[in-house]
Amino acid sequence: MRRFVVSETNTHADEDFQLFKTMIHRILDQEVAPYFEQWEQDGQVPKALWRTLGEAGLLGVDMPEEYGGAGARFEICQLVIEEISARGFGGVCGGYNIHANIVMPYLLHIASTQQKEYWLPKMIDGSVLGAIAMTEPGAGSDLAAMRTTAERTDQGWKINGSKIFITNGMLADMVIVCAKTDTSAGAKGISLFLVDASLPGFSRGKGIKKIGQHSSDTAELFFDDLIVPHDALLGEENRGFVYLMQELPRERLGVASQALGAMEGALQLTLDYVQERKAFKQRIADFQNTRFKLAEVKAQMETGRAYFNQCMQKYAVGEMTTTDAAILKLMLSEMQCRTIDECLQLFGGYGYTTEYPISRFYVDARIQTIYAGTSEIMKEVIARSLLGK
């Protein structure tokens, strides 16, 4: 199946997609599938997995070759996310999305040459795992209420505060930390810092237990008089909010890629099940209700993919807006929860058991309407584009 529409280079795009899909499937079959159940029980993937993905060329696929990347188009990174998600490896997908689709582009687009040369090769080969720390216990989506501070001192920037719900937080080697450098300026006083997690003053709480995406480790982070060098500042001081808004479209494309992959995977599981399972002396697939529900799911997915492709084209030429991203994230994350719920219903009681993978698709989906901006925030963003403040 052709996943993306790229008008000028369709032939090369199809070749690239097929080559990468083959490689992705091979790695998932060999390095993820045999161990995934154990990782779900452990609450995180082993650090060695990132090395393995790096050696396979799946980290930084769209990063420049000068840093060790494959130099492919950004659509390939979305393809990796979608294929991991389609296999039901939601926890792995969440961690991959943060590391390769969010943190790396922040560095590529904002970091100094020195910062890129130091961090990107390590992230691409998997020796350094990245995370981004925005959310705080008392702030949530309200970045203006952020309480973590960074004070300039002679020794460097002194960071104090805490973050919560940080994906890759337990294993991360480098964290992009959002902190207030001007506490009187609200969101306009936020700056970003590249924080080495091995520094004194950086600590982690216990891993946060979740209802889904268990193998995606999620942590609370603490900064107690943490001193980072002056050159750890990412971009310009007090420009953090601008950078966050600048990178939101790609972050939400990643959520959409996860949603599409999960829906594809859940639908395939359901198609297989309803054609094998019988009730009242006929296949579940032969009931009109089943056929109509599956048709509705497919129709929704195709509509969602059409808008996704449109947004991908806009992003490729730098024209995807924050409103586009909000519409995409709202539509596809809500669609993912809704359609997978319909799929699970067709499994009957078996769908509610952990024995059947459809249950994992169901619980893994629930976070999609919350992280990267809740559905309610997405509606507010869209409404502001229509009505203003």
C-alpha positions as a Markdown table, in Angstrom:
| # | Residue | x | y | z |
|---|---|---|---|---|
| 1 | Met | 0.0 | 0.0 | 0.0 |
| 2 | Arg | 1.3 | 3.5 | -0.8 |
| 3 | Arg | 1.3 | 5.4 | 2.4 |
| 4 | Phe | 2.1 | 8.9 | 1.2 |
| 5 | Val | 1.5 | 11.1 | -1.8 |
| 6 | Val | 4.7 | 12.9 | -3.0 |
| 7 | Ser | 4.0 | 14.5 | -6.4 |
| 8 | Glu | 7.4 | 15.1 | -7.9 |
| 9 | Thr | 9.2 | 11.9 | -7.0 |
| 10 | Asn | 6.6 | 9.2 | -6.8 |
| 11 | Thr | 8.8 | 6.5 | -8.3 |
| 12 | His | 11.7 | 7.1 | -6.0 |
| 13 | Ala | 9.4 | 7.6 | -3.1 |
| 14 | Asp | 7.8 | 4.2 | -3.7 |
| 15 | Glu | 11.2 | 2.5 | -3.9 |
| 16 | Asp | 12.4 | 4.2 | -0.7 |
| 17 | Phe | 9.2 | 3.2 | 1.1 |
| 18 | Gln | 9.5 | -0.4 | 0.0 |
| 19 | Leu | 13.1 | -0.6 | 1.0 |
| 20 | Phe | 12.6 | 0.9 | 4.4 |
| 21 | Lys | 9.4 | -1.1 | 5.0 |
| 22 | Thr | 11.3 | -4.3 | 4.3 |
| 23 | Met | 14.0 | -3.3 | 6.7 |
| 24 | Ile | 11.5 | -2.1 | 9.4 |
| 25 | His | 9.6 | -5.4 | 9.2 |
| 26 | Arg | 12.8 | -7.4 | 9.5 |
| 27 | Ile | 14.0 | -5.5 | 12.5 |
| 28 | Leu | 10.6 | -5.7 | 14.2 |
| 29 | Asp | 10.4 | -9.4 | 13.6 |
| 30 | Gln | 13.9 | -10.1 | 14.9 |
| 31 | Glu | 14.5 | -7.6 | 17.6 |
| 32 | Val | 11.1 | -6.6 | 19.0 |
| 33 | Ala | 8.4 | -9.2 | 18.5 |
| 34 | Pro | 10.2 | -12.0 | 20.5 |
| 35 | Tyr | 10.8 | -9.8 | 23.5 |
| 36 | Phe | 7.9 | -7.3 | 23.5 |
| 37 | Glu | 5.7 | -9.1 | 26.0 |
| 38 | Gln | 8.6 | -9.1 | 28.5 |
| 39 | Trp | 9.2 | -5.4 | 27.9 |
| 40 | Glu | 5.6 | -4.7 | 28.6 |
| 41 | Gln | 5.9 | -6.4 | 31.9 |
| 42 | Asp | 9.2 | -4.7 | 32.7 |
| 43 | Gly | 7.7 | -1.2 | 32.0 |
| 44 | Gln | 10.4 | -0.2 | 29.6 |
| 45 | Val | 12.5 | -1.4 | 26.7 |
| 46 | Pro | 16.2 | -2.3 | 27.3 |
| 47 | Lys | 18.7 | 0.4 | 26.5 |
| 48 | Ala | 20.3 | -1.9 | 24.1 |
| 49 | Leu | 17.3 | -1.7 | 21.8 |
| 50 | Trp | 18.2 | 1.9 | 20.8 |
| 51 | Arg | 21.7 | 0.7 | 19.9 |
| 52 | Thr | 20.2 | -2.0 | 17.7 |
| 53 | Leu | 17.8 | 0.4 | 16.0 |
| 54 | Gly | 20.7 | 2.8 | 15.5 |
| 55 | Glu | 22.9 | 0.1 | 13.9 |
| 56 | Ala | 20.0 | -0.8 | 11.6 |
| 57 | Gly | 19.8 | 2.7 | 10.4 |
| 58 | Leu | 16.3 | 3.4 | 11.8 |
| 59 | Leu | 17.2 | 6.3 | 14.0 |
| 60 | Gly | 17.7 | 9.6 | 12.3 |
| 61 | Val | 16.6 | 8.3 | 9.0 |
| 62 | Asp | 15.9 | 11.9 | 7.8 |
| 63 | Met | 18.8 | 13.4 | 9.5 |
| 64 | Pro | 21.8 | 14.7 | 7.3 |
| 65 | Glu | 24.4 | 12.2 | 6.4 |
| 66 | Glu | 27.1 | 14.4 | 8.0 |
| 67 | Tyr | 25.8 | 13.5 | 11.4 |
| 68 | Gly | 25.4 | 9.8 | 10.5 |
| 69 | Gly | 21.8 | 9.9 | 9.3 |
| 70 | Ala | 20.4 | 8.3 | 6.2 |
| 71 | Gly | 19.5 | 11.6 | 4.6 |
| 72 | Ala | 16.1 | 10.4 | 3.6 |
| 73 | Arg | 13.0 | 12.5 | 3.5 |
| 74 | Phe | 11.0 | 13.2 | 6.7 |
| 75 | Glu | 8.2 | 11.0 | 5.3 |
| 76 | Ile | 10.4 | 7.9 | 6.0 |
| 77 | Cys | 10.5 | 8.7 | 9.7 |
| 78 | Gln | 6.7 | 8.9 | 9.7 |
| 79 | Leu | 6.6 | 5.5 | 7.9 |
| 80 | Val | 8.8 | 4.0 | 10.7 |
| 81 | Ile | 6.4 | 5.3 | 13.3 |
| 82 | Glu | 3.3 | 4.0 | 11.4 |
| 83 | Glu | 4.8 | 0.5 | 10.9 |
| 84 | Ile | 5.8 | 0.1 | 14.5 |
| 85 | Ser | 2.4 | 1.2 | 15.6 |
| 86 | Ala | 0.6 | -1.1 | 13.2 |
| 87 | Arg | 2.3 | -4.1 | 14.8 |
| 88 | Gly | 0.8 | -3.2 | 18.2 |
| 89 | Phe | 4.1 | -2.1 | 19.7 |
| 90 | Gly | 2.6 | 1.1 | 21.0 |
| 91 | Gly | 5.2 | 1.5 | 23.9 |
| 92 | Val | 8.2 | 1.2 | 21.5 |
| 93 | Cys | 6.5 | 3.6 | 19.1 |
| 94 | Gly | 6.0 | 6.2 | 21.8 |
| 95 | Gly | 9.6 | 6.2 | 22.7 |
| 96 | Tyr | 10.8 | 6.2 | 19.1 |
| 97 | Asn | 8.5 | 9.1 | 18.3 |
| 98 | Ile | 10.0 | 11.2 | 21.0 |
| 99 | His | 13.6 | 10.4 | 20.3 |
| 100 | Ala | 13.6 | 10.4 | 16.5 |
| 101 | Asn | 10.7 | 12.5 | 15.4 |
| 102 | Ile | 10.7 | 15.2 | 18.1 |
| 103 | Val | 14.0 | 15.7 | 19.9 |
| 104 | Met | 16.2 | 15.2 | 16.8 |
| 105 | Pro | 14.3 | 17.8 | 14.7 |
| 106 | Tyr | 14.6 | 20.3 | 17.6 |
| 107 | Leu | 18.3 | 19.9 | 17.5 |
| 108 | Leu | 18.5 | 20.0 | 13.7 |
| 109 | His | 16.4 | 23.2 | 13.4 |
| 110 | Ile | 17.5 | 25.1 | 16.5 |
| 111 | Ala | 20.8 | 23.9 | 17.9 |
| 112 | Ser | 24.2 | 25.4 | 17.2 |
| 113 | Thr | 26.7 | 23.7 | 15.0 |
| 114 | Gln | 28.6 | 22.6 | 18.1 |
| 115 | Gln | 25.5 | 21.2 | 19.8 |
| 116 | Lys | 24.5 | 19.3 | 16.6 |
| 117 | Glu | 28.0 | 17.8 | 16.2 |
| 118 | Tyr | 28.0 | 16.6 | 19.8 |
| 119 | Trp | 24.5 | 15.2 | 20.2 |
| 120 | Leu | 23.1 | 14.1 | 16.9 |
| 121 | Pro | 25.7 | 11.4 | 16.0 |
| 122 | Lys | 25.2 | 9.8 | 19.4 |
| 123 | Met | 21.4 | 10.0 | 19.1 |
| 124 | Ile | 21.5 | 8.5 | 15.6 |
| 125 | Asp | 23.7 | 5.6 | 16.6 |
| 126 | Gly | 21.6 | 4.9 | 19.6 |
| 127 | Ser | 24.2 | 5.6 | 22.3 |
| 128 | Val | 22.2 | 8.5 | 23.6 |
| 129 | Leu | 18.5 | 8.4 | 24.1 |
| 130 | Gly | 16.6 | 11.7 | 24.0 |
| 131 | Ala | 13.5 | 13.0 | 25.8 |
| 132 | Ile | 11.8 | 16.4 | 26.1 |
| 133 | Ala | 10.5 | 17.8 | 29.4 |
| 134 | Met | 7.6 | 20.2 | 29.2 |
| 135 | Thr | 4.8 | 19.0 | 31.4 |
| 136 | Glu | 4.8 | 19.8 | 35.1 |
| 137 | Pro | 2.7 | 18.4 | 38.0 |
| 138 | Gly | 0.7 | 21.6 | 38.5 |
| 139 | Ala | 0.8 | 23.1 | 35.0 |
| 140 | Gly | -0.2 | 20.4 | 32.4 |
| 141 | Ser | -0.9 | 22.1 | 29.1 |
| 142 | Asp | -0.6 | 25.6 | 30.6 |
| 143 | Leu | 3.0 | 26.4 | 29.7 |
| 144 | Ala | 2.6 | 29.9 | 31.1 |
| 145 | Ala | 2.2 | 28.4 | 34.6 |
| 146 | Met | 5.5 | 26.5 | 34.3 |
| 147 | Arg | 7.5 | 26.8 | 37.6 |
| 148 | Thr | 10.8 | 25.2 | 36.6 |
| 149 | Thr | 13.4 | 28.0 | 36.5 |
| 150 | Ala | 16.8 | 28.5 | 35.0 |
| 151 | Glu | 19.0 | 31.2 | 36.5 |
| 152 | Arg | 22.2 | 32.4 | 34.8 |
| 153 | Thr | 25.2 | 32.2 | 37.1 |
| 154 | Asp | 28.9 | 32.5 | 36.7 |
| 155 | Gln | 29.2 | 28.6 | 36.6 |
| 156 | Gly | 26.4 | 28.2 | 34.1 |
| 157 | Trp | 22.6 | 27.9 | 34.2 |
| 158 | Lys | 21.1 | 26.8 | 37.5 |
| 159 | Ile | 17.9 | 24.8 | 37.0 |
| 160 | Asn | 15.4 | 24.0 | 39.7 |
| 161 | Gly | 12.0 | 22.4 | 39.4 |
| 162 | Ser | 10.4 | 19.2 | 38.3 |
| 163 | Lys | 8.6 | 17.6 | 35.3 |
| 164 | Ile | 6.1 | 14.8 | 35.0 |
| 165 | Phe | 4.9 | 12.3 | 32.4 |
| 166 | Ile | 8.2 | 12.4 | 30.5 |
| 167 | Thr | 8.4 | 9.7 | 27.9 |
| 168 | Asn | 11.9 | 8.0 | 27.9 |
| 169 | Gly | 12.4 | 9.7 | 31.2 |
| 170 | Met | 13.9 | 6.7 | 33.0 |
| 171 | Leu | 16.5 | 5.9 | 30.4 |
| 172 | Ala | 17.2 | 9.2 | 28.7 |
| 173 | Asp | 20.8 | 10.4 | 28.5 |
| 174 | Met | 19.9 | 13.9 | 27.2 |
| 175 | Val | 16.7 | 15.8 | 28.0 |
| 176 | Ile | 15.5 | 19.0 | 26.4 |
| 177 | Val | 14.2 | 20.9 | 29.5 |
| 178 | Cys | 11.8 | 23.8 | 29.3 |
| 179 | Ala | 12.4 | 26.3 | 32.0 |
| 180 | Lys | 11.5 | 29.9 | 32.9 |
| 181 | Thr | 14.4 | 32.3 | 32.4 |
| 182 | Asp | 12.1 | 35.3 | 32.9 |
| 183 | Thr | 9.5 | 34.5 | 35.6 |
| 184 | Ser | 7.6 | 37.7 | 34.9 |
| 185 | Ala | 7.0 | 37.1 | 31.2 |
| 186 | Gly | 4.7 | 34.1 | 31.3 |
| 187 | Ala | 5.1 | 31.9 | 28.2 |
| 188 | Lys | 7.4 | 34.5 | 26.6 |
| 189 | Gly | 9.9 | 33.9 | 29.4 |
| 190 | Ile | 10.6 | 30.2 | 28.5 |
| 191 | Ser | 13.9 | 28.9 | 27.3 |
| 192 | Leu | 15.1 | 25.5 | 26.3 |
| 193 | Phe | 18.2 | 23.6 | 27.6 |
| 194 | Leu | 20.0 | 20.5 | 26.5 |
| 195 | Val | 20.5 | 18.7 | 29.8 |
| 196 | Asp | 23.0 | 15.9 | 30.2 |
| 197 | Ala | 21.1 | 13.5 | 32.5 |
| 198 | Ser | 24.4 | 12.4 | 34.2 |
| 199 | Leu | 25.0 | 15.8 | 35.8 |
| 200 | Pro | 24.7 | 16.3 | 39.6 |
| 201 | Gly | 21.3 | 17.7 | 40.6 |
| 202 | Phe | 19.4 | 15.6 | 37.9 |
| 203 | Ser | 17.3 | 12.8 | 39.4 |
| 204 | Arg | 14.3 | 10.6 | 38.5 |
| 205 | Gly | 11.4 | 9.4 | 40.4 |
| 206 | Lys | 9.9 | 5.9 | 40.1 |
| 207 | Gly | 8.6 | 4.9 | 36.7 |
| 208 | Ile | 4.9 | 5.9 | 36.3 |
| 209 | Lys | 2.6 | 3.0 | 35.8 |
| 210 | Lys | 0.0 | 3.5 | 33.1 |
| 211 | Ile | -3.0 | 1.7 | 31.7 |
| 212 | Gly | -1.4 | 1.4 | 28.3 |
| 213 | Gln | 1.9 | 1.7 | 26.4 |
| 214 | His | 3.6 | -0.1 | 29.3 |
| 215 | Ser | 6.9 | -0.5 | 27.6 |
| 216 | Ser | 7.2 | 3.2 | 27.0 |
| 217 | Asp | 8.9 | 4.3 | 30.2 |
| 218 | Thr | 7.4 | 7.4 | 31.7 |
| 219 | Ala | 9.0 | 9.3 | 34.6 |
| 220 | Glu | 9.0 | 12.3 | 36.9 |
| 221 | Leu | 12.2 | 14.3 | 36.7 |
| 222 | Phe | 13.7 | 16.6 | 39.4 |
| 223 | Phe | 16.2 | 19.4 | 39.1 |
| 224 | Asp | 17.9 | 20.5 | 42.3 |
| 225 | Asp | 20.4 | 23.3 | 41.7 |
| 226 | Leu | 21.3 | 21.5 | 38.5 |
| 227 | Ile | 24.1 | 23.4 | 36.8 |
| 228 | Val | 24.4 | 23.1 | 33.0 |
| 229 | Pro | 27.0 | 25.0 | 30.9 |
| 230 | His | 26.1 | 28.3 | 29.4 |
| 231 | Asp | 26.3 | 26.7 | 26.0 |
| 232 | Ala | 23.6 | 24.2 | 26.9 |
| 233 | Leu | 21.0 | 26.8 | 26.0 |
| 234 | Leu | 19.1 | 25.6 | 22.9 |
| 235 | Gly | 18.5 | 28.6 | 20.6 |
| 236 | Glu | 18.0 | 32.0 | 22.1 |
| 237 | Glu | 17.1 | 32.9 | 25.6 |
| 238 | Asn | 13.3 | 33.5 | 26.2 |
| 239 | Arg | 12.5 | 32.1 | 22.7 |
| 240 | Gly | 11.5 | 28.7 | 24.0 |
| 241 | Phe | 7.7 | 29.1 | 23.4 |
| 242 | Val | 8.3 | 30.2 | 19.8 |
| 243 | Tyr | 10.4 | 27.1 | 19.2 |
| 244 | Leu | 7.8 | 24.8 | 20.8 |
| 245 | Met | 5.1 | 26.3 | 18.5 |
| 246 | Gln | 7.5 | 26.0 | 15.5 |
| 247 | Glu | 8.0 | 22.2 | 16.1 |
| 248 | Leu | 4.4 | 21.4 | 17.0 |
| 249 | Pro | 3.3 | 20.4 | 13.4 |
| 250 | Arg | 5.9 | 17.6 | 13.2 |
| 251 | Glu | 5.1 | 16.4 | 16.7 |
| 252 | Arg | 1.4 | 16.1 | 15.9 |
| 253 | Leu | 2.2 | 14.5 | 12.5 |
| 254 | Gly | 3.9 | 11.8 | 14.6 |
| 255 | Val | 0.8 | 11.3 | 16.7 |
| 256 | Ala | -1.2 | 11.0 | 13.5 |
| 257 | Ser | 1.2 | 8.4 | 12.1 |
| 258 | Gln | 0.8 | 6.4 | 15.3 |
| 259 | Ala | -3.0 | 6.7 | 15.0 |
| 260 | Leu | -3.0 | 5.5 | 11.4 |
| 261 | Gly | -0.7 | 2.6 | 12.0 |
| 262 | Ala | -2.7 | 1.5 | 15.0 |
| 263 | Met | -6.0 | 1.6 | 13.1 |
| 264 | Glu | -4.5 | -0.4 | 10.3 |
| 265 | Gly | -3.2 | -3.0 | 12.7 |
| 266 | Ala | -6.4 | -3.2 | 14.7 |
| 267 | Leu | -8.5 | -3.5 | 11.5 |
| 268 | Gln | -6.4 | -6.3 | 10.2 |
| 269 | Leu | -6.7 | -8.2 | 13.5 |
| 270 | Thr | -10.4 | -7.8 | 13.4 |
| 271 | Leu | -10.8 | -8.9 | 9.8 |
| 272 | Asp | -8.9 | -12.1 | 10.6 |
| 273 | Tyr | -11.0 | -12.7 | 13.7 |
| 274 | Val | -14.5 | -12.2 | 12.2 |
| 275 | Gln | -13.7 | -14.5 | 9.3 |
| 276 | Glu | -12.6 | -17.3 | 11.6 |
| 277 | Arg | -15.0 | -17.0 | 14.5 |
| 278 | Lys | -18.5 | -18.4 | 14.3 |
| 279 | Ala | -21.8 | -17.6 | 16.1 |
| 280 | Phe | -25.3 | -18.9 | 15.4 |
| 281 | Lys | -23.8 | -21.2 | 12.8 |
| 282 | Gln | -22.3 | -18.5 | 10.7 |
| 283 | Arg | -19.1 | -16.5 | 10.6 |
| 284 | Ile | -19.1 | -13.2 | 12.5 |
| 285 | Ala | -18.2 | -11.6 | 9.2 |
| 286 | Asp | -21.5 | -12.7 | 7.7 |
| 287 | Phe | -23.6 | -10.6 | 10.1 |
| 288 | Gln | -24.7 | -7.3 | 8.5 |
| 289 | Asn | -23.8 | -5.4 | 11.7 |
| 290 | Thr | -20.2 | -6.7 | 11.4 |
| 291 | Arg | -19.9 | -5.8 | 7.7 |
| 292 | Phe | -21.4 | -2.3 | 8.3 |
| 293 | Lys | -19.1 | -1.6 | 11.2 |
| 294 | Leu | -16.0 | -2.6 | 9.3 |
| 295 | Ala | -17.1 | -0.5 | 6.4 |
| 296 | Glu | -17.5 | 2.5 | 8.6 |
| 297 | Val | -14.1 | 2.0 | 10.2 |
| 298 | Lys | -12.5 | 1.7 | 6.7 |
| 299 | Ala | -14.3 | 4.8 | 5.5 |
| 300 | Gln | -13.2 | 6.9 | 8.5 |
| 301 | Met | -9.6 | 5.7 | 8.1 |
| 302 | Glu | -9.4 | 6.6 | 4.4 |
| 303 | Thr | -10.8 | 10.1 | 5.2 |
| 304 | Gly | -8.2 | 10.5 | 7.9 |
| 305 | Arg | -5.4 | 9.4 | 5.7 |
| 306 | Ala | -6.4 | 11.8 | 3.0 |
| 307 | Tyr | -6.1 | 14.8 | 5.4 |
| 308 | Phe | -2.9 | 13.3 | 6.7 |
| 309 | Asn | -1.4 | 13.2 | 3.2 |
| 310 | Gln | -2.5 | 16.8 | 2.7 |
| 311 | Cys | -0.7 | 17.8 | 5.9 |
| 312 | Met | 2.4 | 15.9 | 4.9 |
| 313 | Gln | 2.6 | 17.8 | 1.6 |
| 314 | Lys | 2.1 | 21.1 | 3.4 |
| 315 | Tyr | 4.8 | 20.2 | 6.0 |
| 316 | Ala | 7.3 | 19.2 | 3.2 |
| 317 | Val | 7.1 | 22.8 | 1.8 |
| 318 | Gly | 6.9 | 24.6 | 5.1 |
| 319 | Glu | 3.2 | 25.5 | 4.9 |
| 320 | Met | 1.7 | 23.3 | 7.6 |
| 321 | Thr | 0.2 | 25.6 | 10.3 |
| 322 | Thr | -0.5 | 25.0 | 13.9 |
| 323 | Thr | -4.2 | 25.0 | 13.1 |
| 324 | Asp | -3.6 | 22.3 | 10.5 |
| 325 | Ala | -1.7 | 20.3 | 13.1 |
| 326 | Ala | -4.4 | 20.8 | 15.7 |
| 327 | Ile | -7.1 | 19.6 | 13.3 |
| 328 | Leu | -5.0 | 16.6 | 12.3 |
| 329 | Lys | -4.2 | 15.6 | 15.9 |
| 330 | Leu | -7.8 | 16.1 | 17.1 |
| 331 | Met | -9.4 | 14.2 | 14.2 |
| 332 | Leu | -7.0 | 11.2 | 14.1 |
| 333 | Ser | -6.5 | 10.6 | 17.8 |
| 334 | Glu | -10.2 | 10.7 | 18.4 |
| 335 | Met | -10.8 | 8.5 | 15.4 |
| 336 | Gln | -8.2 | 6.0 | 16.6 |
| 337 | Cys | -10.0 | 5.6 | 20.0 |
| 338 | Arg | -13.4 | 5.4 | 18.3 |
| 339 | Thr | -12.6 | 2.9 | 15.5 |
| 340 | Ile | -10.5 | 0.6 | 17.7 |
| 341 | Asp | -13.4 | 0.5 | 20.2 |
| 342 | Glu | -15.6 | -0.6 | 17.3 |
| 343 | Cys | -13.1 | -3.3 | 16.4 |
| 344 | Leu | -12.8 | -4.6 | 20.0 |
| 345 | Gln | -16.6 | -4.8 | 20.2 |
| 346 | Leu | -16.6 | -7.3 | 17.4 |
| 347 | Phe | -14.3 | -9.6 | 19.4 |
| 348 | Gly | -17.0 | -9.9 | 22.1 |
| 349 | Gly | -15.7 | -11.0 | 25.5 |
| 350 | Tyr | -12.4 | -12.1 | 24.0 |
| 351 | Gly | -11.6 | -8.5 | 23.2 |
| 352 | Tyr | -11.6 | -7.7 | 26.9 |
| 353 | Thr | -8.9 | -10.3 | 27.6 |
| 354 | Thr | -5.1 | -9.6 | 27.4 |
| 355 | Glu | -4.8 | -12.9 | 25.4 |
| 356 | Tyr | -6.0 | -11.0 | 22.3 |
| 357 | Pro | -3.8 | -8.2 | 21.0 |
| 358 | Ile | -6.8 | -6.0 | 20.2 |
| 359 | Ser | -7.0 | -5.2 | 23.9 |
| 360 | Arg | -3.5 | -3.7 | 23.8 |
| 361 | Phe | -4.4 | -1.6 | 20.8 |
| 362 | Tyr | -7.4 | -0.4 | 22.8 |
| 363 | Val | -5.6 | 0.7 | 26.0 |
| 364 | Asp | -2.6 | 2.1 | 24.0 |
| 365 | Ala | -4.9 | 4.3 | 22.1 |
| 366 | Arg | -6.3 | 6.2 | 25.0 |
| 367 | Ile | -3.3 | 8.4 | 25.7 |
| 368 | Gln | -3.3 | 9.7 | 22.1 |
| 369 | Thr | -6.1 | 12.2 | 22.9 |
| 370 | Ile | -4.2 | 13.5 | 25.9 |
| 371 | Tyr | -0.4 | 13.9 | 25.1 |
| 372 | Ala | 1.0 | 16.3 | 22.6 |
| 373 | Gly | -2.0 | 18.6 | 23.5 |
| 374 | Thr | -5.4 | 17.3 | 24.7 |
| 375 | Ser | -8.4 | 17.2 | 22.4 |
| 376 | Glu | -9.8 | 20.1 | 24.3 |
| 377 | Ile | -6.7 | 22.2 | 23.7 |
| 378 | Met | -6.8 | 21.3 | 20.0 |
| 379 | Lys | -10.4 | 22.5 | 19.8 |
| 380 | Glu | -9.4 | 25.8 | 21.5 |
| 381 | Val | -6.5 | 26.3 | 18.9 |
| 382 | Ile | -8.9 | 25.6 | 16.1 |
| 383 | Ala | -11.6 | 27.9 | 17.5 |
| 384 | Arg | -9.0 | 30.8 | 18.0 |
| 385 | Ser | -8.1 | 30.5 | 14.3 |
| 386 | Leu | -11.8 | 31.1 | 13.5 |
| 387 | Leu | -12.8 | 33.6 | 16.1 |
| 388 | Gly | -9.6 | 35.0 | 17.5 |
| 389 | Lys | -9.1 | 35.2 | 21.3 |
